[in-house]
Amino acid sequence: MILELKNVTKAYPARRRKKGWFNTKQGEQAIKKVSLELRQGECLGLVGESGSGKSTLAQCILGLESLTSGEIWLDHQPIHTRRMKDIHLYKRIQLVAQDSASSLHPRMTIRDILMEPIRNYFPERKVRALDICLSLLESVGLEADTLGKYPAQLSGGQKQRVCIARALAVEPDIILFDESVANLDATTQSSVLDMLKRMQLERQLSYLFITHDLQSTRTFCDRVAVMVQGELVEIFKDWDEELLEHEYTRMLFQTLAQETKRLPLHE
């Protein structure tokens, strides 16, 4: 067990109007007593509609949001009291966000973008930083001449691969993917997922794959957790609709079945 969440709750304080308070006394609860486990080398899908609390949960894991209650443990050590300023925590858990364009500095070349985490977290590797960057590009399926380009010169799929390479530069144990392939076309999405699966096997990485799309989790994730309105309602491994307990999960399966029927047949 590499990551464990125990009764994680995040409630935002009630906001104030000029004439008094509104909302509930405790404010809005974005996450309600979520307990979750991520094993080493596992890909855990976290599925739910927009506003279900998936991204907030990722921010809590990263230390970008403080917990109202509950605990988060990394390798049997509590991390919920620590912040992102902890360099050791930051190196072990990385985030790949949905919008790759805004995640990359438009005035930095890909070479500078990849070298930055190497220089900051592995100063002893500065001499061979260029070789490390070339190796990172190769691992995500990009050509060496990509180093001299700017983000605006790359396609959406290429920019997302650069974001993944940058996350790999600090040699993390866990990568959080927050809707990271949602903006890619079907062909590019399939290619990126294949690449991520290969890297997971090679490096024994653990993935938390956050998405609202059940289709992409079917072949990519080992287990799937479902969130509804801030609550974790179901975790399943077997893709058998008859074994599902929650109504929302059964609805997702029905939608997936309808989408699969509409897919064009390939000869």
C-alpha positions in Angstrom: 0.0 0.0 0.0 1.6 3.3 -1.1 -1.2 5.8 -0.6 -4.1 5.6 1.8 -6.9 8.1 2.5 -8.9 7.7 5.7 -12.3 9.5 6.1 -11.0 12.5 4.1 -13.4 15.4 4.4 -13.1 18.9 2.8 -15.7 21.5 3.7 -15.4 25.1 2.5 -16.4 27.8 5.1 -19.7 29.6 4.7 -19.3 32.8 2.7 -20.5 36.1 4.1 -22.8 38.6 2.6 -23.1 42.2 3.7 -26.3 41.5 5.6 -25.3 38.2 7.2 -24.3 34.6 6.7 -25.8 32.1 4.2 -25.2 28.4 3.4 -25.0 25.9 6.2 -23.1 26.4 9.4 -20.2 24.2 8.2 -20.2 25.5 4.6 -20.2 23.4 1.5 -18.8 19.9 1.8 -16.8 19.1 -1.4 -15.6 15.7 -0.1 -17.4 13.6 2.5 -15.5 10.9 4.4 -13.7 9.4 1.4 -11.5 6.3 2.2 -9.3 5.0 -0.6 -6.2 2.9 -1.1 -3.7 3.0 -3.9 -1.2 0.1 -4.3 2.3 0.2 -5.7 2.2 -0.3 -9.5 -1.6 0.0 -9.6 -3.7 2.3 -11.8 -6.8 3.4 -9.9 -9.5 5.2 -11.8 -11.6 7.9 -10.1 -14.8 8.5 -12.0 -17.5 11.0 -11.4 -19.4 13.8 -13.1 -18.2 17.4 -13.0 -18.4 18.8 -9.4 -18.3 15.4 -7.7 -15.1 16.3 -5.8 -12.5 14.4 -7.9 -10.1 17.4 -8.5 -10.6 18.6 -4.9 -9.5 15.2 -3.7 -6.4 15.4 -5.8 -5.6 18.9 -4.4 -5.9 17.5 -0.9 -3.5 14.7 -1.7 -1.0 17.2 -3.1 -1.3 19.4 0.0 -2.8 22.3 -2.0 -6.0 22.1 0.1 -6.0 21.5 3.8 -8.4 18.8 5.2 -11.3 19.6 7.4 -11.0 16.1 8.9 -9.4 12.7 8.0 -5.9 11.5 7.2 -3.7 10.9 4.2 -0.8 8.4 4.5 2.1 7.9 2.1 4.1 4.7 2.7 2.6 4.5 6.2 3.6 8.0 7.0 1.0 10.8 7.6 1.3 13.6 5.0 -2.0 15.5 5.6 -0.2 17.9 8.0 2.5 18.7 5.5 2.4 21.2 2.6 3.7 21.2 -0.9 6.8 23.1 0.3 8.1 19.7 1.5 10.5 18.9 -1.3 10.5 15.2 -0.6 6.7 15.0 -0.8 6.7 17.0 -4.0 9.2 14.6 -5.6 7.2 11.5 -4.8 3.7 12.7 -6.0 3.3 14.6 -9.3 0.3 16.0 -11.1 -0.5 16.1 -14.8 -3.4 18.5 -15.3 -6.0 18.6 -18.0 -4.9 21.8 -19.8 -1.4 21.1 -21.0 -1.3 24.5 -22.8 -1.6 26.5 -19.6 0.7 24.1 -17.7 3.7 24.9 -20.0 5.4 28.4 -20.0 4.9 29.8 -23.5 8.2 31.6 -23.5 10.3 28.6 -22.4 11.6 26.0 -24.8 10.9 22.4 -24.1 14.5 22.0 -23.2 14.2 24.6 -20.4 10.9 23.2 -19.2 12.4 19.7 -18.7 15.7 21.0 -17.3 14.0 23.1 -14.6 12.9 20.3 -12.3 16.2 18.5 -12.8 18.2 21.6 -11.8 15.9 22.3 -8.8 15.6 18.8 -7.3 18.8 17.0 -8.6 21.5 19.7 -8.7 24.2 17.0 -8.9 22.8 16.0 -12.3 23.2 19.4 -14.0 26.2 18.1 -16.0 24.2 15.4 -17.7 20.8 17.2 -17.7 20.7 17.3 -21.5 21.1 13.6 -21.8 18.3 13.1 -19.2 16.0 15.4 -21.2 16.6 13.4 -24.4 15.9 10.2 -22.5 12.7 11.6 -21.1 11.5 12.6 -24.6 12.3 9.2 -25.9 10.3 7.6 -23.1 7.2 9.6 -24.0 7.6 9.1 -27.8 8.9 12.5 -28.9 11.8 13.3 -31.2 15.0 14.9 -30.0 14.4 18.1 -32.0 11.4 18.8 -29.8 13.8 20.3 -27.2 14.3 23.4 -29.3 10.6 24.1 -29.8 8.2 26.2 -27.9 4.8 24.9 -26.6 2.9 26.8 -29.3 4.7 24.8 -32.0 3.4 21.5 -30.6 0.1 19.7 -31.0 -2.2 19.0 -28.0 -1.0 15.4 -27.8 2.7 16.5 -27.9 2.2 19.1 -25.2 0.5 16.5 -23.0 3.5 14.2 -23.5 5.8 17.0 -22.5 3.8 17.4 -19.3 4.2 13.7 -18.6 7.9 13.9 -19.3 8.3 16.8 -16.9 6.4 14.8 -14.2 8.8 11.9 -14.8 11.9 14.1 -14.4 11.6 14.1 -10.6 11.3 10.2 -10.6 7.9 10.1 -8.7 6.2 7.1 -7.1 2.7 8.4 -7.8 1.3 10.5 -10.7 -2.1 12.0 -10.5 -3.8 12.5 -13.9 -6.6 15.0 -13.6 -8.7 14.7 -16.8 -5.3 14.6 -18.6 -6.5 13.0 -21.8 -10.0 14.5 -22.0 -9.1 17.2 -24.6 -7.3 14.7 -26.9 -8.9 13.1 -30.0 -9.6 9.3 -29.8 -6.5 8.3 -31.7 -4.1 10.5 -29.7 -5.8 9.5 -26.4 -5.3 5.8 -27.2 -1.6 6.4 -28.0 -1.0 8.3 -24.8 -2.8 5.7 -22.7 -0.7 2.9 -24.3 2.5 4.9 -23.5 1.4 5.5 -19.9 0.7 1.8 -19.4 4.1 0.9 -20.7 5.9 3.3 -18.4 3.8 2.1 -15.5 5.1 -1.5 -16.0 8.7 -0.4 -16.6 8.9 1.9 -13.6 6.4 0.4 -11.2 4.5 3.7 -11.0 1.2 4.2 -9.3 -1.5 6.2 -11.1 -4.6 7.9 -9.8 -6.5 8.4 -13.1 -9.2 11.1 -12.6 -11.8 11.3 -15.3 -15.6 11.5 -16.0 -15.2 9.0 -18.9 -15.8 5.4 -18.0 -14.7 4.3 -21.5 -11.0 5.3 -21.0 -10.8 3.5 -17.7 -12.0 0.1 -19.0 -8.7 -1.1 -20.4 -6.4 1.3 -18.6 -7.3 1.0 -14.9 -6.9 -2.0 -12.6 -9.8 -0.8 -10.3 -12.3 2.0 -10.6 -13.7 4.2 -7.8 -16.9 6.2 -8.3 -17.7 9.5 -6.7 -21.1 11.2 -6.5 -21.6 14.6 -4.9 -18.4 14.3 -2.8 -19.0 10.7 -1.7 -17.3 7.5 -2.7 -20.2 5.3 -3.6 -18.5 2.2 -5.1 -15.2 0.6 -6.0 -15.1 -2.2 -8.5 -12.7 -4.3 -10.5 -14.9 -6.7 -12.4 -16.7 -5.1 -15.3 -19.9 -7.0 -14.7 -23.0 -4.8 -14.5 -24.8 -7.4 -12.4 -22.3 -7.0 -9.6 -22.7 -3.2 -9.3 -24.5 -1.8 -6.3 -25.0 1.9 -6.9 -27.6 3.3 -9.3 -25.2 6.0 -10.7 -22.6 3.3 -11.6 -25.2 1.2 -13.4 -26.2 4.3 -15.3 -22.6 4.9 -16.3 -22.4 1.3 -17.6 -25.6 1.7 -19.6 -24.2 4.9 -21.2 -20.9 3.1 -22.0 -22.8 0.3 -23.7 -24.8 2.7 -25.8 -21.6 4.6 -26.9 -19.9 1.3 -27.7 -22.8 0.3 -30.1 -22.4 3.7 -31.9 -18.7 3.2 -32.5 -17.9 2.6 -36.2 -16.7 -0.9 -37.2 -13.2 -1.2 -38.4 -12.4 -3.8 -41.1 
